[in-house]
């Protein structure tokens, strides 16, 4: 019989499993050449969250991924999490407008 799991641990595992397909959407195809990540991203140790999300991907798709694939996935997750942190640092007010304004095209006559 497997050991008992707490509700919190179950919820964490469920959240990781739910997030795994969204993380894997932007991965290149298996035979496509992989772009090399920036120098700073290669040297940095992935965050614990990136490692945990990569572990969720490994649990879900581990039979189809090599060790190099998992390293690339972990680095991709880490770089995306860094980008998210940078986005959170940008202060927006309620009055800030988007970079574009949508206007429906109604033909040449108005």
N, C-alpha and C positions, 0 to 999 in steps of 0.2 A: 504494500500500500504506500503511495507517495506521501511525503510529509505534508502536514497541513500548511496552507498558505493563508496569510492574513488578507483582509479585504484591501488594505492599502497596497500590498504587493501585487495582488490580482489586478487592481485598477491601474497600477503603473505598467504592468505587462500588457494589459489590454490597450492602453494608450499608445505604447510603443508599437504594438502590432498594427494598430490602426494607422499610425503615421508612416510606417515603413513603405507602403506603395507610393506615397506622395514624395518621399525622399528619393526613391529609385526611378521616378519618372524622367529625370533629366540626365540619367546615365547614358553614356554612349553605347552603341550596339557592341556585341562581343567582338566582332572582327574589325570594327572601325578603329583607326589610330586615335590614341588618347592625347589630348593636348597636355603639355606639361604645365603643372601649376606654377604660380609665381614663386620665386626663390624664397620669400619670407614664409609662404604657406607650407613649403616642404620642410623647413627647419623647425617650425613650431610644433610642439607636442599637442595633439588633439585634446580638446576639453573633455571632461568626464561625460558631459551630455552627448557630445559627438560620438564618443566611444560606446555609450549606451544605445544610441540610435543605430549605430553600425552593428552592434550586437543583435539588435532586433532584426535587422536586415539579414544577418548571418543565420539567425534561427529560422527565418522564413525562406530564404533562398540559398542557404549554405551549400546544398548539394550541387548547385549550378555555378558557384563562384570559387575562384582560386584565391590564394592568399594575396596575390597582387591586386586582384579585383577588390577584395575587402579593404586593403590599404588605400586604394584609390577612392573607394566609397567613403571611408572614414575621413580622408582629407577633404573630399567634396562637401561632406556634411559640416566639417569644421569651418571651412571657408564660408559657407552659407550662413552659419551661425554668427560668424564675425561680421558679415554684411548686415545681418539683422540687428546686431548690437549697434552698428554705425547708424542704421536707419532710426533706431530708437533715440539716438542722441540729437537728432534734428528736431528742434522745437517748432511746432506748428500751432497757430492760433485758429480760432474758428473762422476768422476772416480770410485766411489763406485760400486762394483759388487754385484749381488744377493748372497744369502747364498748358492745357488746351481747352477750348470751349467748343462743344459740339453744336453744330448748326446743320439741320437737315437740308439737303439739296432739293430744291423745288423746281428745277429747270431754269431756263433763261428768262421766262416771264415771271414777273412778281406782282 
